[in-house]
C-alpha cells in the first residue's frame, strides 16, 4: 500500500508540474495576445484620427478646386 501511495503521489506531482508549465505557457500566450489587441486598438484610434484629418483636407481641397475653377471660368469668359 505504501508503494501504491508513493506511485500515486509521484503521478500527481508529475501532473501538477505539467499543469503548471502548461498554465505558464498559456498565460504568456494570453499576455502576448492581449498586448497585440491593445496595439491593434491603438492603431485603430490613430487611423481613425488620420481618416478624420484626411477627410478635412480633402474637403478643403474640394473647396479650393471649386474656387480655382470658378476663377478660370470667369477669366475665360473675359477673354
C-alpha positions as CSV (number, residue, x, y, z in Angstrom):
1,X,0.0,0.0,0.0
2,X,2.9,2.4,0.8
3,X,4.3,1.7,-2.7
4,X,0.9,2.4,-4.3
5,X,0.7,5.7,-2.4
6,X,4.2,6.7,-3.4
7,X,3.3,5.9,-7.1
8,X,0.1,7.9,-6.8
9,X,2.0,10.8,-5.2
10,X,4.6,10.6,-8.0
11,X,1.9,10.7,-10.6
12,X,0.1,13.6,-9.0
13,X,3.4,15.6,-8.6
14,X,4.2,14.9,-12.3
15,X,0.7,16.0,-13.5
16,X,0.8,19.1,-11.3
17,X,4.2,20.1,-12.7
18,X,3.0,19.6,-16.3
19,X,-0.1,21.6,-15.5
20,X,2.0,24.5,-14.1
21,X,4.1,24.5,-17.2
22,X,1.1,24.5,-19.5
23,X,-0.6,27.2,-17.5
24,X,2.6,29.3,-17.6
25,X,2.8,28.9,-21.4
26,X,-0.9,29.7,-21.9
27,X,-0.6,32.8,-19.6
28,X,2.3,34.0,-21.6
29,X,0.3,33.5,-24.8
30,X,-2.6,35.4,-23.3
31,X,-0.4,38.2,-22.3
32,X,1.1,38.4,-25.7
33,X,-2.3,38.4,-27.4
34,X,-3.6,41.0,-25.0
35,X,-0.7,43.2,-25.9
36,X,-1.4,42.6,-29.6
37,X,-5.1,43.6,-29.1
38,X,-4.1,46.8,-27.3
39,X,-1.7,47.6,-30.1
40,X,-4.4,47.0,-32.6
41,X,-6.8,49.3,-30.7
42,X,-4.2,52.0,-30.6
43,X,-3.7,51.6,-34.4
44,X,-7.4,51.8,-35.0
45,X,-7.6,55.0,-32.9
46,X,-4.7,56.6,-34.8
47,X,-6.1,55.6,-38.2
48,X,-9.5,57.0,-37.3
49,X,-7.9,60.3,-36.4
50,X,-5.8,60.2,-39.6
51,X,-9.0,59.5,-41.6
52,X,-10.8,62.4,-40.0
53,X,-7.8,64.7,-40.8
54,X,-7.6,63.5,-44.3
55,X,-11.3,64.0,-44.8
56,X,-11.0,67.6,-43.7
57,X,-8.0,68.0,-46.1
58,X,-10.0,66.6,-49.0
59,X,-12.9,68.9,-48.2
60,X,-10.6,71.9,-48.2
61,X,-9.0,70.8,-51.5
62,X,-12.5,70.4,-53.0
63,X,-13.3,74.0,-52.0
64,X,-10.0,75.2,-53.5
65,X,-10.7,73.4,-56.7
66,X,-14.2,74.9,-57.0
67,X,-12.8,78.3,-56.4
68,X,-10.0,77.9,-58.9
69,X,-12.4,76.5,-61.4
70,X,-14.7,79.5,-60.9
71,X,-11.8,81.9,-61.4
72,X,-10.7,80.1,-64.6
73,X,-14.3,80.2,-66.0
74,X,-14.6,83.9,-65.2
75,X,-11.2,84.6,-66.8
76,X,-12.2,82.5,-69.9
77,X,-15.4,84.5,-70.2
78,X,-13.5,87.8,-70.1
79,X,-11.2,86.6,-72.9
